[in-house]
Amino acid sequence: MMDEGTELSVTIAQIVQKLKGSNLHSQLERQAKECLQRPEIQLEDLKEDVKEFLKKSGWETKLQNAVYRELNVLPPPSHPEAPAEHIKEPLAYMRKAQGSWEKRILKSLNSMCTELSIPLARKRPGNEQKELLNKWNEMGTDEPDLSHFRPVYAPKDFLEVLINLRNPNYDSSDQPSSKSHWGLIQVPLKVKDIPELRESFAELGLNSGQLGIDDTTQVPADMFESEHAGIGRKVLIEQDSAAAEQYIRQGCPNELRAELWALILNATNEPEDILYYEQLKSGVLHHDLLVDNLIYKDVKLTASNDDYYFVFEDYLYQVLLCFSRDTVVLEHFNYNSATPPKSYIQGKLGLEDYAVVYPPNGVIPFHGFSMYVAPLCFLYNEPSKLYTVFREMYVRYFFRLHSISSFSSGIVSLCLQFESLLQTHLPQLFYHLREIGAQPTGSCCVCFPSTESDGGDITGCS
């Protein structure tokens, strides 16, 4: 274990290294050089004057938001000699289970590719590129034949894997007792009890105001709502990501939700962000991927048949097709227990020099994947902004819902947390479910699908 000072030094070094190659770094350099021409900048106080200029011009806040973003995605500091796979996932049996699951997904994808005699990727002919460009904003009207395509897996398949997950070093042969866990998830992970949850989510306590809950505080609901919204507008003026995240722990006003979420995620929509989105769009127009059909199929099976989300069908295609080409997403595999799938040039199977990540973002879409995006469509009507917010949501939160890990916010821990609370605090319901054969599927299986389409405040109290 490293001491606190060493951990801090390692974290600072990682963040500095990450930001050095960023667009923000070059902008800060340019602004610092330009401010040297200003008459109020004195040579004897050069460092302090430049810092003051960056603070007043808002660049200091932008840098703080970028640092805060990195702190949210960096894995916890580990021993310098720890292998990379141990940093991604410390438990060997979890790594093994994730590896087996990935092989199963790849086998499903390759089988479909072979059966249908369809290449993983191909360059679109010129006329096809023009046709796709012309219907880019109305792809929902297209009705391609997708009858031969099937999802690589569904959430219930993944749940079965989680149910069968076991720690080989854990002896569960002891006689069952009141402290035994009777749920579907049978791995010994530490999850929080009620007192710990109360401490973690103190803002949900009865002594604190919470937007949308008017049965507890001494302050009238309309007064709290008005005051809370006023504070939210001030937070947006300050453009501070950390302050925004703390603010929404007491609820998020509907009219401020889109801006606050984007601020917390540090998801901007600057000209360079729009340009990057257009480059991804160009990649979609020029090349057709097999996974495009999986995206089409998923949207048709889920969002298109939903009373709330069918109107966003075009947005879903645009965002998900661009997402599949975005190599920036690959960075999240540095702290994800999963490994990006690879494809090999024909005849070069197994030779790493001829391997490429497929799809380019390393994420194979599954049944229900489009429901990660659908709720965000209510908030953002500009595709480029919707895209940057979704991508940031995915690399921070959503990926943990379909990868096997011991992380406290991962799907295994979330299911175990739910079952443990149900068994401890609603034991009659828990055992009733078991007696009627529902298992605490009345826990895991009932809550499991909702993790994909939940539009709640996942960035704050949920």
C-alpha positions as CSV (number, residue, x, y, z in Angstrom):
1,M,0.0,0.0,0.0
2,M,1.2,3.6,-0.7
3,D,1.0,6.3,1.8
4,E,-1.4,9.2,1.3
5,G,1.3,11.6,0.0
6,T,2.5,9.1,-2.6
7,E,-1.0,8.3,-3.7
8,L,-1.7,12.1,-4.2
9,S,1.6,12.5,-6.2
10,V,0.7,9.5,-8.5
11,T,-2.8,10.9,-9.1
12,I,-1.5,14.4,-9.9
13,A,1.1,12.9,-12.3
14,Q,-1.6,10.8,-14.1
15,I,-3.9,13.8,-14.5
16,V,-1.1,16.1,-15.8
17,Q,0.0,13.5,-18.3
18,K,-3.6,13.1,-19.5
19,L,-4.3,16.8,-19.9
20,K,-1.0,17.6,-21.6
21,G,-2.2,16.1,-24.9
22,S,-5.7,17.7,-24.7
23,N,-7.2,20.5,-26.6
24,L,-7.7,22.4,-23.3
25,H,-3.9,22.3,-22.7
26,S,-3.2,24.0,-26.1
27,Q,-5.9,26.6,-25.5
28,L,-4.5,27.4,-22.1
29,E,-1.0,27.8,-23.6
30,R,-2.4,30.1,-26.3
31,Q,-4.3,32.2,-23.8
32,A,-1.3,32.5,-21.5
33,K,0.9,33.7,-24.5
34,E,-1.7,36.2,-25.6
35,C,-2.1,37.7,-22.2
36,L,1.7,38.5,-22.2
37,Q,0.8,41.3,-24.6
38,R,-1.5,43.0,-22.1
39,P,-0.1,46.2,-20.5
40,E,-1.2,45.1,-17.0
41,I,1.1,42.1,-17.0
42,Q,4.3,42.9,-15.2
43,L,7.5,41.0,-15.7
44,E,8.4,40.9,-12.0
45,D,5.0,39.4,-11.2
46,L,4.6,37.4,-14.4
47,K,3.5,34.1,-12.8
48,E,0.9,35.6,-10.5
49,D,-0.4,38.0,-13.2
50,V,-0.9,35.2,-15.7
51,K,-2.7,33.1,-13.1
52,E,-4.9,36.0,-12.2
53,F,-5.7,36.6,-15.9
54,L,-6.7,32.9,-16.4
55,K,-8.8,33.1,-13.3
56,K,-10.7,36.2,-14.4
57,S,-11.2,35.0,-18.0
58,G,-12.7,31.7,-16.8
59,W,-9.9,29.4,-18.0
60,E,-9.0,28.4,-14.4
61,T,-12.6,27.1,-13.9
62,K,-12.4,25.1,-17.2
63,L,-9.1,23.6,-16.0
64,Q,-10.7,22.7,-12.6
65,N,-13.6,21.0,-14.4
66,A,-11.2,19.0,-16.5
67,V,-9.3,17.9,-13.4
68,Y,-12.5,17.0,-11.6
69,R,-13.6,14.9,-14.6
70,E,-10.3,13.0,-14.6
71,L,-10.7,12.4,-10.8
72,N,-14.1,10.8,-11.5
73,V,-12.8,8.3,-14.1
74,L,-9.3,7.4,-12.8
75,P,-9.1,4.1,-11.0
76,P,-8.0,4.2,-7.3
77,P,-4.2,4.6,-6.9
78,S,-2.5,1.3,-6.8
79,H,1.0,-0.1,-6.1
80,P,3.4,1.1,-8.9
81,E,4.4,-2.6,-9.6
82,A,0.8,-3.8,-9.8
83,P,0.0,-5.5,-13.2
84,A,-2.4,-3.5,-15.4
85,E,-5.1,-6.3,-15.2
86,H,-5.1,-6.1,-11.4
87,I,-5.7,-2.3,-11.6
88,K,-8.7,-2.9,-14.0
89,E,-10.1,-5.7,-11.7
90,P,-8.3,-7.0,-8.5
91,L,-10.2,-10.3,-8.2
92,A,-8.9,-13.1,-10.4
93,Y,-12.3,-15.0,-10.6
94,M,-14.0,-11.8,-11.8
95,R,-11.3,-11.4,-14.5
96,K,-11.8,-15.0,-15.5
97,A,-15.6,-14.7,-15.7
98,Q,-15.3,-11.4,-17.7
99,G,-12.9,-13.1,-20.1
100,S,-15.2,-16.1,-20.6
101,W,-18.2,-13.8,-21.2
102,E,-16.2,-11.8,-23.8
103,K,-15.4,-15.0,-25.7
104,R,-19.0,-16.0,-25.7
105,I,-20.0,-12.6,-27.2
106,L,-17.3,-12.8,-29.9
107,K,-18.4,-16.4,-30.7
108,S,-21.9,-15.2,-31.2
109,L,-20.8,-12.3,-33.4
110,N,-18.5,-14.4,-35.5
111,S,-21.1,-17.1,-36.0
112,M,-23.6,-14.6,-37.3
113,C,-20.9,-13.1,-39.6
114,T,-20.1,-16.6,-41.0
115,E,-23.8,-17.7,-41.3
116,L,-24.9,-14.6,-43.2
117,S,-21.6,-14.3,-45.2
118,I,-21.4,-10.6,-44.3
119,P,-18.0,-8.9,-43.7
120,L,-17.4,-7.2,-40.4
121,A,-16.8,-3.9,-42.3
122,R,-16.9,-2.7,-45.9
123,K,-16.5,0.6,-47.7
124,R,-19.8,2.0,-49.0
125,P,-20.1,2.7,-52.7
126,G,-20.5,6.4,-53.6
127,N,-24.2,6.1,-54.4
128,E,-24.9,4.4,-51.1
129,Q,-23.0,7.2,-49.2
130,K,-25.1,9.9,-50.9
131,E,-28.3,8.0,-50.1
132,L,-27.4,7.6,-46.5
133,L,-26.5,11.3,-46.2
134,N,-29.8,12.3,-47.8
135,K,-31.8,10.3,-45.3
136,W,-29.5,11.0,-42.2
137,N,-32.3,12.9,-40.4
138,E,-35.0,10.4,-41.3
139,M,-33.4,7.0,-40.9
140,G,-36.4,5.8,-38.9
141,T,-38.4,5.7,-42.1
142,D,-36.0,3.1,-43.6
143,E,-37.1,-0.5,-43.3
144,P,-34.1,-2.8,-44.0
145,D,-34.5,-6.5,-43.8
146,L,-33.1,-7.4,-40.4
147,S,-34.8,-10.7,-40.0
148,H,-31.6,-12.7,-40.2
149,F,-29.8,-10.6,-37.6
150,R,-30.0,-11.4,-33.9
151,P,-28.8,-9.6,-30.8
152,V,-25.4,-11.0,-29.6
153,Y,-27.0,-11.3,-26.1
154,A,-29.9,-10.0,-24.0
155,P,-29.8,-8.7,-20.4
156,K,-31.3,-12.0,-19.2
157,D,-28.3,-13.9,-20.7
158,F,-25.9,-11.6,-18.8
159,L,-28.0,-12.0,-15.6
160,E,-27.5,-15.8,-15.8
161,V,-23.8,-15.3,-15.9
162,L,-23.9,-13.2,-12.8
163,I,-26.1,-15.7,-11.0
164,N,-23.6,-18.5,-11.7
165,L,-20.6,-16.3,-10.5
166,R,-18.7,-17.9,-7.6
167,N,-15.6,-17.2,-5.7
168,P,-13.6,-20.5,-5.6
169,N,-11.9,-19.5,-2.4
170,Y,-15.1,-18.9,-0.5
171,D,-16.6,-21.8,1.4
172,S,-20.4,-21.5,1.4
173,S,-20.9,-25.0,2.8
174,D,-21.7,-23.8,6.3
175,Q,-25.2,-24.3,7.7
176,P,-27.5,-21.4,6.6
177,S,-28.3,-18.9,9.2
178,S,-30.1,-15.6,9.5
179,K,-27.0,-13.9,8.2
180,S,-26.7,-16.1,5.1
181,H,-27.5,-14.4,1.8
182,W,-30.4,-16.2,0.1
183,G,-30.5,-14.1,-3.1
184,L,-29.4,-14.9,-6.7
185,I,-26.0,-13.2,-6.5
186,Q,-23.7,-15.5,-4.5
187,V,-20.4,-13.7,-4.3
188,P,-19.0,-12.3,-1.1
189,L,-18.6,-8.6,-1.9
190,K,-18.9,-5.8,0.7
191,V,-22.0,-3.7,0.2
192,K,-23.3,-0.9,2.3
193,D,-25.9,-1.3,5.0
194,I,-28.6,1.3,5.9
195,P,-26.4,3.4,8.2
196,E,-23.6,3.5,5.6
197,L,-26.1,4.5,2.9
198,R,-27.5,7.2,5.1
199,E,-24.0,8.6,5.5
200,S,-23.3,8.4,1.8
201,F,-26.6,10.0,0.8
202,A,-27.0,12.4,3.8
203,E,-28.9,14.8,1.5
204,L,-31.8,12.3,1.3
205,G,-32.2,12.5,5.1
206,L,-35.4,13.8,6.7
207,N,-33.6,17.0,7.9
208,S,-32.7,18.1,4.4
209,G,-34.8,19.5,1.7
210,Q,-35.2,17.4,-1.4
211,L,-36.8,18.6,-4.6
212,G,-40.0,16.7,-5.4
213,I,-40.5,15.5,-1.8
214,D,-42.6,17.9,0.2
215,D,-43.5,15.8,3.3
216,T,-40.6,16.3,5.6
217,T,-38.9,19.7,5.8
218,Q,-40.0,22.6,7.8
219,V,-39.7,24.9,4.7
220,P,-42.8,25.0,2.5
221,A,-42.3,23.0,-0.7
222,D,-42.9,25.9,-3.1
223,M,-40.5,28.1,-1.2
224,F,-37.8,25.4,-1.2
225,E,-38.3,24.7,-4.9
226,S,-38.0,28.4,-5.7
227,E,-34.9,28.9,-3.6
228,H,-33.3,25.7,-4.9
229,A,-33.8,26.7,-8.5
230,G,-32.3,30.1,-7.8
231,I,-29.2,28.4,-6.4
232,G,-29.0,26.2,-9.4
233,R,-29.0,29.2,-11.8
234,K,-26.1,30.6,-9.8
235,V,-24.2,27.3,-10.1
236,L,-24.7,27.4,-13.8
237,I,-23.3,31.0,-13.9
238,E,-20.2,29.8,-12.0
239,Q,-19.8,26.8,-14.4
240,D,-18.2,24.7,-11.6
241,S,-18.6,20.9,-12.2
242,A,-18.0,19.9,-8.5
243,A,-20.5,22.5,-7.2
244,A,-23.1,21.3,-9.7
245,E,-22.7,17.7,-8.6
246,Q,-23.1,18.6,-5.0
247,Y,-26.1,20.8,-5.8
248,I,-28.2,18.1,-7.5
249,R,-27.8,15.8,-4.6
250,Q,-30.9,17.7,-3.3
251,G,-32.7,17.3,-6.5
252,C,-32.5,18.8,-10.0
253,P,-35.1,21.3,-11.3
254,N,-36.4,20.0,-14.7
255,E,-35.7,23.3,-16.5
256,L,-32.0,23.2,-15.4
257,R,-31.4,19.4,-15.8
258,A,-29.9,19.4,-19.2
259,E,-27.4,22.2,-18.5
260,L,-26.5,20.8,-15.0
261,W,-25.9,17.3,-16.3
262,A,-23.7,18.5,-19.1
263,L,-21.7,20.7,-16.6
264,I,-21.2,17.8,-14.2
265,L,-20.0,15.6,-17.0
266,N,-17.9,18.4,-18.4
267,A,-19.6,17.6,-21.7
268,T,-19.1,20.7,-23.9
269,N,-20.6,21.5,-27.3
270,E,-17.8,23.8,-28.6
271,P,-17.0,24.2,-32.3
272,E,-14.3,21.5,-32.0
273,D,-16.8,19.1,-30.4
274,I,-19.3,19.7,-33.3
275,L,-16.5,19.2,-35.8
276,Y,-15.5,15.9,-34.1
277,Y,-19.1,14.7,-34.3
278,E,-19.2,15.5,-38.0
279,Q,-16.0,13.5,-38.5
280,L,-17.7,10.5,-36.8
281,K,-20.7,11.0,-39.0
282,S,-18.4,11.0,-42.1
283,G,-17.0,7.6,-40.8
284,V,-20.5,6.2,-40.8
285,L,-21.2,7.5,-44.3
286,H,-18.0,6.0,-45.7
287,H,-18.0,2.6,-44.1
288,D,-20.7,0.0,-43.2
289,L,-20.1,-2.2,-40.2
290,L,-21.8,-5.4,-39.2
291,V,-22.6,-3.9,-35.8
292,D,-24.7,-1.2,-37.6
293,N,-27.3,-3.9,-38.3
294,L,-27.3,-4.8,-34.6
295,I,-27.9,-1.1,-33.8
296,Y,-30.8,-0.9,-36.3
297,K,-32.2,-4.2,-35.0
298,D,-32.0,-3.1,-31.3
299,V,-33.7,0.3,-31.9
300,K,-36.5,-1.4,-33.9
301,L,-37.1,-3.9,-31.1
302,T,-36.9,-1.5,-28.2
303,A,-37.3,2.3,-28.6
304,S,-39.3,2.1,-31.8
305,N,-42.0,0.1,-29.9
306,D,-42.0,2.3,-26.8
307,D,-44.7,4.9,-26.3
308,Y,-42.2,7.4,-25.0
309,Y,-39.1,6.9,-27.1
310,F,-40.4,6.1,-30.6
311,V,-40.2,9.8,-31.6
312,F,-36.4,9.8,-31.0
313,E,-35.7,6.9,-33.4
314,D,-33.6,9.1,-35.8
315,Y,-31.6,10.5,-32.9
316,L,-30.8,7.1,-31.6
317,Y,-29.5,5.9,-35.0
318,Q,-27.4,9.0,-35.4
319,V,-25.8,8.8,-31.9
320,L,-25.2,5.1,-31.8
321,L,-23.8,4.8,-35.3
322,C,-21.3,7.6,-34.5
323,F,-20.6,6.1,-31.1
324,S,-19.5,2.8,-32.7
325,R,-16.8,4.7,-34.6
326,D,-15.5,6.7,-31.8
327,T,-12.0,5.6,-30.8
328,V,-11.9,8.0,-27.8
329,V,-14.2,5.5,-26.0
330,L,-11.3,3.0,-26.0
331,E,-9.7,5.0,-23.1
332,H,-12.3,3.7,-20.7
333,F,-10.8,0.2,-21.0
334,N,-7.9,1.5,-18.9
335,Y,-10.2,1.2,-15.9
336,N,-12.8,-1.2,-17.2
337,S,-12.5,-4.9,-16.3
338,A,-13.4,-5.7,-20.0
339,T,-11.0,-5.9,-22.9
340,P,-11.9,-4.4,-26.3
341,P,-12.6,-7.2,-28.9
342,K,-10.2,-7.6,-31.8
343,S,-10.5,-8.7,-35.4
344,Y,-7.7,-9.9,-37.6
345,I,-6.9,-9.5,-41.3
346,Q,-8.0,-12.5,-43.2
347,G,-5.3,-15.2,-43.0
348,K,-3.5,-13.5,-40.1
349,L,-5.5,-14.8,-37.2
350,G,-3.6,-14.6,-33.9
351,L,-0.9,-12.2,-35.2
352,E,-1.1,-9.1,-33.1
353,D,0.5,-7.0,-35.8
354,Y,-2.5,-7.6,-37.9
355,A,-5.2,-7.1,-35.2
356,V,-7.6,-4.2,-35.1
357,V,-10.2,-3.3,-32.4
358,Y,-13.7,-4.1,-33.7
359,P,-15.9,-2.2,-33.6
360,P,-13.6,0.9,-33.4
361,N,-15.0,1.9,-30.0
362,G,-14.5,-1.6,-28.6
363,V,-18.2,-1.9,-27.6
364,I,-20.4,-4.6,-29.2
365,P,-24.1,-3.5,-28.9
366,F,-26.5,-5.9,-27.3
367,H,-30.3,-6.1,-26.9
368,G,-31.4,-3.0,-25.0
369,F,-28.2,-1.0,-25.6
370,S,-30.2,1.9,-27.3
371,M,-32.1,2.4,-24.0
372,Y,-29.0,3.9,-22.5
373,V,-29.4,6.8,-24.9
374,A,-33.2,7.1,-25.2
375,P,-33.9,9.0,-21.9
376,L,-31.3,11.6,-22.7
377,C,-33.2,12.5,-25.9
378,F,-35.8,14.3,-23.7
379,L,-33.1,16.7,-22.6
380,Y,-31.0,17.4,-25.7
381,N,-32.3,18.2,-29.1
382,E,-29.0,18.9,-30.8
383,P,-27.4,15.6,-31.9
384,S,-23.8,16.7,-31.2
385,K,-24.6,17.8,-27.7
386,L,-26.7,14.6,-27.1
387,Y,-23.7,12.6,-28.4
388,T,-21.1,14.2,-26.1
389,V,-23.3,13.8,-23.0
390,F,-24.1,10.2,-23.8
391,R,-20.5,9.3,-24.5
392,E,-19.4,10.8,-21.2
393,M,-22.3,9.0,-19.4
394,Y,-21.2,5.7,-20.9
395,V,-17.4,6.0,-20.1
396,R,-18.3,7.0,-16.5
397,Y,-21.3,4.9,-15.6
398,F,-23.1,2.9,-18.2
399,F,-20.2,0.5,-19.0
400,R,-20.3,-0.8,-15.4
401,L,-23.8,-2.1,-16.1
402,H,-22.7,-4.7,-18.6
403,S,-19.2,-5.7,-17.4
404,I,-18.3,-8.2,-14.6
405,S,-16.4,-6.5,-11.8
406,S,-16.1,-6.1,-8.1
407,F,-16.4,-2.3,-8.4
408,S,-18.9,-0.8,-5.9
409,S,-20.9,0.8,-8.7
410,G,-20.8,-2.3,-11.0
411,I,-23.8,-4.4,-11.8
412,V,-22.7,-7.3,-9.5
413,S,-22.5,-5.0,-6.4
414,L,-25.7,-3.2,-7.4
415,C,-27.7,-6.4,-7.6
416,L,-26.2,-7.7,-4.4
417,Q,-26.9,-4.4,-2.7
418,F,-30.6,-4.6,-3.7
419,E,-31.0,-8.2,-2.6
420,S,-29.2,-7.6,0.7
421,L,-31.4,-4.7,1.6
422,L,-34.5,-6.6,0.6
423,Q,-33.6,-9.6,2.6
424,T,-32.6,-7.5,5.7
425,H,-35.4,-5.0,5.8
426,L,-38.3,-6.7,4.0
427,P,-37.7,-10.4,5.0
428,Q,-41.4,-11.4,4.6
429,L,-41.5,-10.2,1.0
430,F,-38.1,-11.8,0.3
431,Y,-39.1,-15.2,1.6
432,H,-42.5,-15.0,0.0
433,L,-40.9,-14.5,-3.3
434,R,-38.8,-17.6,-2.7
435,E,-41.8,-19.7,-1.6
436,I,-43.8,-18.9,-4.8
437,G,-40.8,-19.7,-7.0
438,A,-40.1,-16.2,-7.9
439,Q,-36.7,-16.3,-6.1
440,P,-35.4,-12.9,-5.3
441,T,-35.7,-12.6,-9.0
442,G,-38.3,-10.4,-7.4
443,S,-35.3,-8.5,-6.6
444,C,-32.6,-8.9,-9.2
445,C,-34.7,-9.7,-12.2
446,V,-37.3,-7.0,-11.5
447,C,-34.7,-4.2,-11.1
448,F,-32.2,-5.5,-13.6
449,P,-33.8,-4.2,-16.9
450,S,-34.5,-0.8,-15.3
451,T,-30.8,-0.1,-14.9
452,E,-30.6,0.4,-18.7
453,S,-33.4,2.8,-19.2
454,D,-33.4,4.7,-15.9
455,G,-33.4,8.4,-16.5
456,G,-32.8,9.3,-12.9
457,D,-30.1,11.4,-11.4
458,I,-27.3,8.8,-11.7
459,T,-24.8,11.6,-11.3
460,G,-26.1,12.5,-7.8
461,C,-28.5,10.8,-5.5
462,S,-30.4,8.0,-7.2
